[in-house]
Amino acid sequence: LEQIDALGVAGLAVLEYGCCYGDLLAVLAEQSAGRVCVGVEASVEALQFGRARYGSQVQFHHGTIADNALNQAGESRGRFDLVIVDDVFGWVSRETLYQSMANIDQALAEGGHLFIRDFYPMGKLKNRNHHVADAEVFNFKVPGSHASLFEASGLYEIVSQRTYVDQTEMSSTYQSARQFGTRWADTVLRKSSTGYYHPVERVKP
């Protein structure tokens, strides 16, 4: 919230994928009476709690980044000035990664901003989720965080990035066996469909 406020990127419409019960969106809604705040969340329990607490401030939708009614209906196309993906990309299955990215890009307006909080390792890593005993669920980490995939498209440029090591995590019983395995980055990118390409003049032989 402090970073979003400092950069002034919230605009009039905000979408958060993996919004849990919508507490961040509720604060953003309170800041501006005309701001539309929409959340997509996979947990039914979180949605029920969020609707009971923040239903008057936040529009909630059930689903994942790759599969949700908001994107399927097309009502989100180019609608949002800010899209937030806070500690979610690592849990996106690799089979649906590009569909998730496409849905985010579809929802974000031209000139809008994308906030990604994600792991920032030096190599491609995956950690098994020790909270899930009956299935193999992994958290995937990519170099430069998943923000690097948007930057590589040529449609996004980084306007702000903060890298850090989570001190709470480092002091807990979980420790990463890989150097920089617990390094994080908060990255804000700006979208422009053609603005980041430099025209090249043809050289006559």
C-alpha positions as CSV (number, residue, x, y, z in Angstrom):
1,L,0.0,0.0,0.0
2,E,2.8,2.4,0.8
3,Q,4.5,1.8,-2.5
4,I,1.3,2.1,-4.4
5,D,0.5,5.4,-2.7
6,A,4.1,6.7,-3.2
7,L,3.9,6.0,-6.9
8,G,0.3,7.3,-7.3
9,V,-0.6,4.4,-9.6
10,A,-3.9,3.2,-8.2
11,G,-6.1,5.3,-10.6
12,L,-9.8,4.8,-10.7
13,A,-10.0,1.1,-11.1
14,V,-8.0,-1.6,-9.3
15,L,-8.0,-5.4,-9.8
16,E,-6.2,-7.8,-7.5
17,Y,-5.7,-11.5,-8.4
18,G,-5.4,-13.6,-5.3
19,C,-6.9,-10.9,-3.2
20,C,-7.7,-13.2,-0.2
21,Y,-10.5,-11.4,1.7
22,G,-9.9,-8.1,0.1
23,D,-8.3,-6.0,2.9
24,L,-5.9,-4.2,0.6
25,L,-8.6,-3.4,-1.9
26,A,-10.9,-2.1,0.9
27,V,-8.3,0.4,2.0
28,L,-7.8,1.5,-1.7
29,A,-11.5,1.9,-2.0
30,E,-11.7,4.0,1.1
31,Q,-9.1,6.4,-0.3
32,S,-11.2,7.5,-3.2
33,A,-15.0,7.4,-3.3
34,G,-15.1,6.9,-7.1
35,R,-12.5,4.1,-7.2
36,V,-13.7,0.7,-8.4
37,C,-11.9,-2.2,-6.6
38,V,-12.3,-5.8,-7.8
39,G,-10.8,-9.0,-6.4
40,V,-10.4,-12.5,-7.8
41,E,-9.8,-15.2,-5.3
42,A,-9.6,-19.0,-5.4
43,S,-10.5,-19.7,-1.8
44,V,-14.3,-19.9,-1.2
45,E,-13.7,-19.4,2.6
46,A,-11.7,-16.2,2.0
47,L,-14.4,-14.9,-0.4
48,Q,-17.2,-15.5,2.2
49,F,-15.2,-13.7,4.9
50,G,-14.4,-10.8,2.5
51,R,-17.9,-10.4,1.2
52,A,-19.2,-10.3,4.8
53,R,-16.6,-7.7,5.8
54,Y,-15.9,-5.6,2.7
55,G,-18.8,-6.4,0.3
56,S,-19.9,-2.8,0.1
57,Q,-16.4,-1.7,-1.0
58,V,-15.0,-4.6,-3.0
59,Q,-16.5,-6.6,-5.9
60,F,-15.4,-10.2,-5.4
61,H,-15.1,-13.0,-8.0
62,H,-14.3,-16.6,-7.5
63,G,-11.5,-18.2,-9.6
64,T,-7.8,-18.2,-10.5
65,I,-5.9,-15.8,-12.7
66,A,-6.2,-18.3,-15.6
67,D,-9.8,-19.3,-15.0
68,N,-12.3,-16.7,-13.8
69,A,-15.7,-15.3,-14.9
70,L,-14.4,-11.7,-14.9
71,N,-11.9,-12.4,-17.8
72,Q,-14.1,-14.9,-19.6
73,A,-17.0,-12.4,-19.9
74,G,-14.6,-9.8,-21.3
75,E,-16.0,-7.1,-19.0
76,S,-12.5,-6.5,-17.7
77,R,-10.8,-5.8,-21.0
78,G,-8.6,-2.8,-20.6
79,R,-10.7,-1.7,-17.6
80,F,-8.1,-1.4,-14.9
81,D,-5.5,1.2,-14.1
82,L,-3.7,-1.0,-11.7
83,V,-3.5,-4.8,-11.4
84,I,-2.0,-6.3,-8.2
85,V,-0.5,-9.9,-8.0
86,D,0.9,-10.2,-4.5
87,D,2.7,-13.5,-3.8
88,V,0.6,-15.4,-6.2
89,F,2.6,-16.1,-9.3
90,G,4.7,-18.8,-7.6
91,W,1.5,-20.8,-7.1
92,V,0.4,-20.6,-10.7
93,S,0.7,-24.0,-12.4
94,R,3.2,-23.9,-15.2
95,E,0.6,-25.3,-17.6
96,T,-1.6,-22.1,-17.0
97,L,1.2,-19.6,-16.7
98,Y,0.9,-17.9,-20.1
99,Q,-2.9,-17.9,-19.9
100,S,-2.6,-16.2,-16.6
101,M,-0.3,-13.6,-18.1
102,A,-2.6,-13.1,-21.0
103,N,-5.6,-12.5,-18.6
104,I,-3.6,-9.9,-16.7
105,D,-2.6,-8.1,-19.9
106,Q,-6.1,-8.2,-21.1
107,A,-7.4,-6.5,-18.0
108,L,-4.8,-3.8,-17.7
109,A,-5.4,-0.5,-19.5
110,E,-2.9,1.0,-21.9
111,G,-0.6,3.1,-19.7
112,G,-1.7,1.2,-16.6
113,H,0.5,-0.3,-13.9
114,L,1.1,-3.9,-12.8
115,F,2.3,-4.5,-9.2
116,I,4.0,-7.9,-8.7
117,R,5.4,-9.1,-5.3
118,D,7.3,-12.3,-6.0
119,F,10.4,-14.3,-5.2
120,Y,13.6,-13.0,-6.9
121,P,16.1,-15.9,-7.1
122,M,19.1,-16.2,-9.3
123,G,17.9,-19.5,-10.9
124,K,14.8,-21.4,-11.6
125,L,13.6,-23.1,-8.4
126,K,10.6,-24.9,-7.0
127,N,9.7,-25.6,-3.4
128,R,7.2,-28.2,-2.3
129,N,4.4,-26.8,-0.2
130,H,4.8,-28.4,3.2
131,H,1.3,-27.4,4.2
132,V,-0.3,-29.8,1.7
133,A,0.3,-33.4,2.7
134,D,-2.0,-35.3,0.2
135,A,-0.7,-33.7,-3.1
136,E,2.5,-32.4,-4.7
137,V,2.0,-28.7,-4.8
138,F,5.0,-26.5,-5.7
139,N,5.9,-22.8,-5.5
140,F,7.8,-21.9,-8.6
141,K,10.5,-19.2,-8.6
142,V,12.1,-17.7,-11.7
143,P,15.1,-15.4,-12.1
144,G,14.2,-11.7,-11.9
145,S,10.7,-12.7,-10.6
146,H,7.8,-13.3,-12.9
147,A,7.9,-9.6,-13.6
148,S,10.8,-10.4,-15.9
149,L,8.5,-12.3,-18.2
150,F,6.3,-9.3,-18.7
151,E,9.4,-7.1,-19.3
152,A,10.7,-9.5,-21.9
153,S,7.5,-9.2,-23.9
154,G,8.5,-5.6,-24.9
155,L,5.1,-4.3,-23.7
156,Y,6.2,-3.5,-20.1
157,E,8.9,-1.5,-18.5
158,I,9.9,-1.5,-14.8
159,V,9.2,1.9,-13.2
160,S,10.0,0.8,-9.6
161,Q,11.6,-2.2,-8.0
162,R,12.5,-3.0,-4.4
163,T,14.5,-6.2,-3.6
164,Y,14.8,-7.6,-0.1
165,V,15.1,-10.7,2.1
166,D,12.1,-11.4,4.2
167,Q,13.5,-11.3,7.8
168,T,10.5,-13.1,9.2
169,E,11.0,-16.0,6.9
170,M,14.7,-16.1,7.6
171,S,14.1,-16.3,11.3
172,S,11.5,-19.1,11.0
173,T,12.1,-22.9,10.9
174,Y,12.1,-22.8,7.1
175,Q,15.4,-22.1,5.4
176,S,16.1,-22.2,1.7
177,A,18.9,-24.5,0.7
178,R,19.8,-22.2,-2.2
179,Q,21.5,-18.9,-2.1
180,F,19.0,-16.1,-2.7
181,G,16.1,-18.6,-2.5
182,T,14.3,-16.4,-0.1
183,R,15.0,-13.0,-1.8
184,W,11.9,-11.1,-2.9
185,A,11.1,-8.2,-5.2
186,D,8.3,-5.7,-5.3
187,T,8.1,-4.6,-9.0
188,V,5.9,-2.1,-10.6
189,L,5.7,-2.2,-14.4
190,R,3.9,0.2,-16.8
191,K,2.2,-1.1,-19.9
192,S,2.6,0.4,-23.4
193,S,1.6,-1.6,-26.5
194,T,4.1,0.1,-28.8
195,G,5.8,2.9,-26.8
196,Y,8.9,1.0,-25.8
197,Y,10.0,0.1,-29.3
198,H,12.6,2.4,-30.9
199,P,12.1,3.1,-34.6
200,V,15.0,2.1,-36.8
201,E,15.7,3.9,-40.1
202,R,16.6,1.9,-43.1
203,V,20.1,2.4,-44.2
204,K,20.6,2.7,-48.0
205,P,23.4,0.6,-49.4
